[in-house]
């Protein structure tokens, strides 16, 4: 099996050597390979630039989405805190109102004072 591989490899080397021996063919081949290499580098650069632009766009969308979520969560949390605060204020106001009613029912003078008799 290794003998057949060596034979195929030898034939490929001979063909490549004969092909490269001709000056015009060699220059054309080198020119085509150079163009392919340059285009490959260009396309790779373009793909990298496109990937960076997409990453930037997705980063901006991620930041906008995160900001919207955080603002919504903070607003919801603030709503719950405001509700709890309003309950405390309502209890205090109710106690104060009841206290004022009790004070208004009592007279300012004692029952045994001169003006009360």
PyMOL commands that set and color helices and strands:
alter all, ss='L'
color gray80, all
select helices_A, chain A and resi 2-21+23-105
alter helices_A, ss='H'
color red, helices_A
deselect
rebuild
show_as cartoon
